[in-house]
Amino acid sequence: MEKVLNQDEIDAMFRAALGTKAAAGANTERVKPCDFRQAGQIKKEQVRAISLLHETFARNLTNSLAAYLRVVFDAHLVSVEQLTFREFLARVPDISYLASFRVLPLGVMAAIQLDLTLAFPIIDLLLGGRGRSSTEKREVTEIEEQIMEGVVQILCHELQTAWTSINVTFQFAERLSPTQMQRLMPPTDKTLCLSFEIRMPDSRGMLNVALPAVVSNQLLRTLDREGGYDARRSSPEVLERMRSHAQDFRFRMELAMPDMKVPVSTVMTMKPGDIIPLPRRGDEPAIAQIGRTRVFTAAPVRAGTQRAANILDLCADSNFSRQSL
């Protein structure tokens, strides 16, 4: 016999059905909107690995430029960030030293920004001054650009050394105007931004490097492949083997006269066969330099048919130690 439901029973069935749907909906996962701008962000462990790599770069840059400029020079890493190129440009001062360098074989350009509070003292040192900063706000001249090119080349060399495992080459390209800098990369492209604080005897400022995403991605893939995010200390056997291999490394060594100055009139009239009197006594020793660093005083001698250097003493201003090799 077919049962006929009354109104109360029908209402009770509707209430039961609605309660079941509500319970089922409570167990489903909530859908969140996707922000594609957050895709590809560098993770914290990746930032740590990149920081360790460029802290080594900062130490090497400190040693190289201190020897090149012959003053106390200190560089240390301040931050590693992933920014759009527009955000990077927003941090660049209105007047500063801007340059680009090529990243080969990737075929892309990267950017360097150096505060003028550092650029002018460096230029002054390389021109024989004491490293004083200019008080006027102005652009770098063409002659000053050529002087700074040597400094940027050292920076590129040390960056390439730090990135040895990536197998890329960094080459100085050109000095840039602010307008040229804005056209170097698309404004919305992501860049890996490295910020370094640099201190010199009478000045301090910032050095910023912006690397395009294709370069940073190559770096991250290599670090991931080599386990760079969780690097462990090498065993004593590995360290000893590395020291053994390092015995065959070769450093550029030269025997040079101490720094001295001669009049411009003497330089302009020099010709083959001339004898130029130098403002040094004949019995004063020469300087043995290793990798542009003054290490020993020495005297030029002959060993058989070859020229040689007789090491006399350690230079008073040398910080050379065999443990540091």
SVG drawing of the C-alpha trace seen along z (x, -y; Angstrom):
<svg xmlns="http://www.w3.org/2000/svg" viewBox="-2 -71 127 73">
<polyline fill="none" stroke="black" stroke-width="0.4" points="0.0,0.0 1.5,-3.4 2.2,-5.7 1.1,-9.3 3.2,-11.8 1.7,-14.7 3.1,-18.2 5.1,-17.8 6.9,-14.7 7.7,-16.5 9.2,-19.5 11.3,-17.1 12.8,-15.4 13.7,-18.8 15.4,-19.8 17.4,-16.6 18.5,-16.9 19.7,-20.5 21.7,-19.5 23.4,-16.7 24.5,-19.1 25.8,-21.6 27.9,-18.9 29.3,-17.7 30.2,-21.2 32.1,-21.8 34.4,-18.9 35.4,-20.2 38.6,-22.1 38.4,-25.9 39.4,-27.3 41.9,-30.1 42.7,-32.6 46.0,-32.1 48.4,-35.1 50.7,-34.4 53.0,-37.2 54.1,-35.1 55.2,-32.2 58.9,-31.5 59.7,-33.4 63.1,-32.4 62.7,-30.3 64.4,-31.0 66.9,-28.1 67.8,-29.3 68.4,-32.8 70.7,-31.4 72.7,-29.5 73.0,-32.6 74.0,-34.7 76.8,-32.3 78.1,-32.4 78.1,-36.2 79.6,-36.6 82.7,-34.9 82.5,-37.3 82.5,-40.2 85.6,-39.0 87.4,-38.4 86.4,-41.9 87.6,-43.4 91.1,-41.8 91.3,-42.6 90.3,-46.3 92.3,-46.9 95.4,-45.8 94.4,-47.7 93.6,-51.0 96.2,-50.5 93.8,-51.6 91.6,-50.0 88.6,-48.7 85.8,-46.7 82.7,-45.2 80.1,-43.0 76.7,-41.6 73.7,-43.5 70.7,-41.8 69.6,-39.3 66.2,-40.1 64.0,-39.2 62.6,-42.4 61.2,-43.6 63.5,-45.8 61.2,-48.7 61.5,-48.2 65.3,-48.0 65.3,-51.3 63.2,-53.0 66.0,-52.5 68.7,-53.9 69.7,-57.5 69.1,-60.3 72.8,-60.7 75.1,-57.7 77.6,-55.6 75.7,-53.1 77.2,-50.4 76.2,-47.2 78.0,-43.9 77.4,-40.9 76.6,-37.4 78.0,-34.9 77.1,-32.4 73.5,-33.3 73.6,-36.5 71.9,-38.8 72.9,-42.0 73.1,-42.8 73.4,-46.1 75.7,-47.7 75.0,-50.8 77.6,-52.4 77.1,-55.5 79.0,-58.6 80.2,-58.8 82.4,-55.8 83.0,-56.5 84.7,-59.9 87.1,-58.8 88.1,-55.7 88.8,-58.0 90.8,-60.4 92.9,-57.5 93.6,-56.2 94.7,-59.7 97.2,-59.8 95.0,-61.6 94.1,-60.7 90.6,-59.4 88.6,-62.5 85.0,-62.7 83.5,-65.5 81.1,-67.8 79.3,-68.8 76.5,-66.6 77.5,-65.9 77.7,-63.1 80.9,-61.2 83.0,-62.6 84.3,-60.6 87.8,-60.5 86.5,-59.4 84.4,-56.7 87.6,-55.2 89.2,-55.2 86.3,-53.4 86.2,-50.8 89.2,-49.0 87.4,-48.8 84.3,-47.3 86.4,-44.8 87.8,-43.7 84.3,-43.4 83.3,-41.3 86.3,-39.0 85.6,-38.4 81.9,-37.7 82.9,-35.3 85.2,-33.6 82.4,-33.2 80.2,-31.7 82.8,-29.2 80.5,-26.3 77.9,-28.0 80.4,-28.2 79.4,-31.8 81.6,-34.7 81.0,-38.3 82.3,-41.1 82.1,-44.8 80.0,-46.4 79.6,-50.2 78.8,-53.0 75.1,-53.8 73.1,-57.0 69.9,-56.8 67.8,-56.7 69.9,-53.8 69.6,-52.0 65.8,-52.1 65.9,-50.4 68.3,-47.7 65.6,-45.2 61.7,-45.2 60.4,-46.9 58.3,-43.9 61.1,-41.3 62.2,-39.8 65.8,-40.3 68.1,-39.0 69.3,-42.1 72.5,-41.9 73.3,-44.9 76.7,-45.4 77.9,-48.1 81.4,-49.4 83.5,-51.3 86.7,-53.2 88.8,-55.4 86.9,-58.6 83.7,-57.4 81.0,-54.7 78.2,-53.8 76.3,-51.1 77.1,-48.8 74.0,-47.2 74.0,-44.4 70.8,-43.4 70.9,-40.0 68.1,-39.0 65.9,-36.0 67.6,-33.7 70.9,-34.1 69.5,-33.6 67.5,-30.5 70.7,-29.0 72.4,-29.7 69.6,-28.1 69.5,-25.0 73.2,-24.5 73.0,-25.0 70.1,-22.5 72.0,-19.9 75.1,-20.3 73.2,-20.3 74.0,-23.9 71.0,-24.4 72.3,-22.0 76.0,-22.1 77.9,-20.0 81.4,-20.5 84.1,-18.6 85.8,-15.8 89.5,-16.2 90.5,-13.9 88.8,-16.0 90.4,-19.2 93.8,-17.6 93.3,-16.5 92.3,-20.1 95.4,-21.5 97.5,-19.0 96.0,-20.1 96.4,-23.7 100.2,-23.3 100.2,-23.3 98.2,-26.6 100.2,-29.4 100.1,-33.1 101.5,-36.0 104.7,-37.2 106.8,-40.1 109.9,-42.0 109.2,-45.7 110.8,-49.0 109.1,-50.8 106.5,-53.4 108.2,-56.6 107.4,-59.7 109.3,-61.4 108.5,-64.8 106.3,-64.9 109.1,-66.7 111.3,-63.6 108.6,-61.2 108.0,-63.4 111.6,-63.4 112.4,-59.7 113.9,-57.7 115.7,-54.4 119.2,-54.6 118.4,-57.2 119.3,-56.7 116.6,-58.0 117.8,-58.8 115.2,-57.6 114.7,-59.1 115.9,-55.9 119.3,-54.8 121.0,-52.1 121.2,-49.7 117.5,-49.9 115.7,-46.6 113.0,-45.9 109.5,-44.7 108.3,-41.1 104.6,-41.2 102.3,-38.2 98.9,-38.8 99.3,-42.6 100.0,-42.3 103.3,-43.5 104.8,-40.6 108.7,-40.7 111.6,-43.0 114.1,-41.4 117.2,-42.0 117.5,-41.1 120.1,-38.4 121.1,-35.7 120.7,-32.0 122.7,-30.3 121.3,-31.7 118.1,-32.9 117.1,-36.1 116.0,-35.5 115.0,-37.3 116.9,-37.0 114.2,-37.3 115.4,-39.7 112.5,-40.4 108.7,-40.5 107.2,-43.9 106.2,-46.0 102.7,-46.5 102.2,-42.9 99.4,-40.7 100.8,-37.6 100.5,-34.3 101.0,-30.8 98.0,-29.6 95.8,-31.9 96.9,-30.1"/>
</svg>
